Amino acid sequence: MKVPSSRIAEFCAAGVLLLTLATAPSCGHPGHPTDPPPGAAMPIPTATETASPVSPVADFAAVSQLVQDAIAAHRLPGAVVQIGHAGKIVFREAFGSRKLAGEPGLDGSPAPAEPMTEDTIFDLASLSKSLATAPAFLQLYERGLVRIDEPVQTYLPEFNPAGDPRRAQVTLRMLLTHTSGLAGDLSLDGPWGLDKPDKADGIRRALAAWVVFDPGEIFHYSDINFILVGAIIEKITGEQLDSYVPDHVFAPLGMTETRYLPAAKTCGPHEIRGTTVALGHYPPWIGQCPAGTWSTALLPRIAPTARDGDTPGLNPDYGHLLRGTVHDPTARRMGGVTGSAGVFSTVGDVGRFAQALLDGLAGRPSAFPLTRSTLEMMTTPQQPGHTPGQLEAANDAIRTATENDPDSTARNYPAVPGQDLRGFGWDLDTAHSRPRGTLFPVGSFGHAGFTGVTLWMDPGSDTYVVVLANVIHQPGGPPIVNLSGEVATATAQALGLYR
């Protein structure tokens, strides 16, 4: 499917878009834009806002060396790292390549490597749960519109139409802490959502997901949990997540570079392959776009992820490089906007989120759109059966292990076997906590995304570490969490923390 210049002309006729004549068809005169010469580089637009200044307070050479070594070992093509401490950005650097040489460029043809830049936009994958879905849901909690320990079926009766007693035990708390017992993800068997997005079918499948473990008993990470949380937000607010979250979470924090990128709301001439956006022979759009859409002018700054590997033979986009379309196949089939994935952002905006959250937790002036008490609840153990002593027990276990083997850098995740600690949308101490490193204590918190992104925050030292990478663009690249943990440890060492 092509969305050509003539379609844009309809907007022009309504007085919505202003076009630049040199690179796009003029209003009233639709036509094909001029193709760039073969091998010519596309212009790379820069961020719409000037990046916040960096105030160096320590030597972060060890952080730089870790990332450079990982790139040299082909663990990832590139990354952007930002570190905040004591209310200031103390380190920010882009490393390596945004796109590897020989991989398709914006026109789909093999192209030279693109350097990583500090304003690169990344697919945040599951970090969307923490930066978007959890805060939006807790706003509804603050307004008295949801109750944390209420069964899911109260808000989504379709979750338990037959009155199954096991499904009736699943509560919102369990969704938010991944203790619901639900299966990990939706089945991708069959053609649903491949030729065109089908969010309604995805929601129906999530509502019917199997409860594979006893509710409230164990930590079992599941995208379905947050797909359902997103569905509850949309049902109560009457808005889609990509309308509600930008207005109520991103805008108050000044996160102007953060957004969902649903293919159905693309602005500018482009092509649609199934559920994905591609430029084809069109250049990135430089005209204005109506509210509620996103411009293909962003595509040059977006880090590509992997080639679409979803269902060969049924998927029109199979084998094509994903760039500007969410990598998560479930979210992609659902149109790019779910409670589990779909947000794209920059290191600067993720840092804004992190600092505002840390400020709010500390009682300092903060734009974070939740109260301090809700932030404390969000970022402390909230899984069923949680107790006040669990954090202390975890840190005691780490101290004992360190005393017994002072030279070891190995850590158990979680620190106490069988004691998985989760907040609402945040990881505290589970097998997913490796981005914490070995020096930040249990009680710090964060999250990771499959594409190669992590954010970890430590309220005790007022420090955050953001590592954004597109690891899966590198064939065979390992998960980012080990490198992020090494960066977190080097950060704590550079700042002289927890020695």
Secondary structure, 3 states (H helix, E strand, C coil): CEECHHHHHHHHHCCCCCCCCCCCCCCCCCCCCCCCCCCCCCCCCCCCCCCCCCCCCCCCHHHHHHHHHHHHCCCCCEEEEEEEECCEEEEEEEEEEEECCCCECCCCCECCCEECCCCCEEECCCHHHHHHHHHHHHHHHHCCCCCCCCEHHHHCHHHCCCCCCCHHHCEHHHHHHCCCCECCCCCCCCCCCCCCCCHHHHHHHHHCCCECCCCCCCCCCCHHHHHHHHHHHHHHHCCCHHHHHHHHHHHHHCCCCCEECCHHHEECCEEEECCEEECCCCCCCCCCCCCCCEEHHHHHHECCCCECCCCCCCCCCCCCECCCCCCCHHHHHCCCCCCCCCEEECHHHHHHHHHHHHHHHHCCCCCCCCCHHHHHHHCCCCCCCCCCCHHHHHHHHHHHHHHHCCCCCCCCCCCCCCCCEECCCCEEECCCCHHHCCCCCCCCEEEEECCCEEEEEECCCCEEEEEEECHHHCCCCCCCHHHHHHHHHHHHHHCCCCC
